[in-house]
Amino acid sequence: PRELDEAAIIDGCSPLRLFFSVIYPLLTPVLVTAGVLNLLGIWNEFLLPLYYLNSSAYWPMTLAVYNFFGQFQADWSLVSADIVLTIVPVIVVYLFAQRFILSGMTAGSVKG
């Protein structure tokens, strides 16, 4: 809000301090949410590695599931293990970023 900017300028904040002390804390939940969504979009990419990487040795873990399916059969134990290993980093990132996301959701709810 412009009122916060004006109050900080009246208190003598430089533009750099205004950004890092006032604006950046307000932007942190938005930046973390955008970062998590971007990370999930990149992590779940299927077609680009399939088309552009020549060897399956370079495929990401999310595309490795594709190797476990044959024409007439699938090795479901390997598929399940790969899915568990693939989801663990996403859960870790979400657990780390959860406090930033929740702080943005509840930022305007407390009056006082």
N, C-alpha and C positions, 0 to 999 in steps of 0.2 A: 504493500500500500504506500501511496505517496506520503501519507502522514508520517510514517516511520522514517522515510528518507529525509523529510524536512526536519523532523525532530533530531535526527542524528547530525545533520548539517548544522543546525542551530547549536547543538552541544559541542561542535568543533571537530567533527570527524572529517578526515581527508577522504577523497573518493575511494582510495584503496581500502582504508579501514571500514568505510561504509559498506563496501562490497563484502568483505570477509566477516564483518561483525554483525551486519544486519541482513543483507540480501542472501548471502550464501546459506545461513542456517534455515531460512525460509524455503530455499530451493532444494535442500538436501533430500527430503522425501520424494520429490518429483524426480530428481536425478537418479536416485537409487532405484525407483520403480522403473524408470525408462531403461536403466542399465540392466536390471533383471530381465525385463521383457526382451531386450535386445539379445542378451546372452541366451535366453531360451530359444529365440528364433534362430540363432546361429547354431546352437547345440542340436536342435532338432532337424537341421537341414538334411534332406535326403537326396534330392536330385542333383545338386551341384557337385558334391563329391563323386556321385555315381557316374556322371558324365565326364568330368574333367580330370579325375585321378586315374592314371593308367593301370595301376596295380592295386589289388585288394590289400596289399601290405600297408598302403598309405590311407586307407579308409578310416574314418572316425568310428568310435565305438557304436554310435547310433546306427551306422550303416553295416556294421559287422553282423547284425541279425540276418541280413540278406544272405550271407554265406551259409547259414545253417538250414536253409530251405532248399531241398532238391526238387526235381520235377514231380516226384511221386511220394516223397516223404519229407519229414522235418524232424530234426533232433530237438525235441521240446525242452530237454534238460539244459542244453547249451543256450537255447533261446532265452529261457527263464534266467539263467545265470548272467547272461549278457545284459538283459533288461535291468536286473538288480544292480549290476555294476555301472550301468549307464545312468540310473536315476540317483545314485548316491551323491555325485558332485552337485547335482541340481538341488537336492535337499539341503546339502551343506551351505550352498550359496543362499538359499532362501532363509535358512535359520540364522545366518549371519546378518542378512539384510532385513529381517522381520522387524527389528526394533525401529529402524528408520522408516519403514513403510507404515507401521502402526502409529508412529509419532506424527506422521503427516495426516493420517486419518482422524486423529483425535486433537489436532492442534487448535482448531477453532471451537471445540466443544466445551471447554472449561472457561467459565467467566469468573472474574474476580479481581 
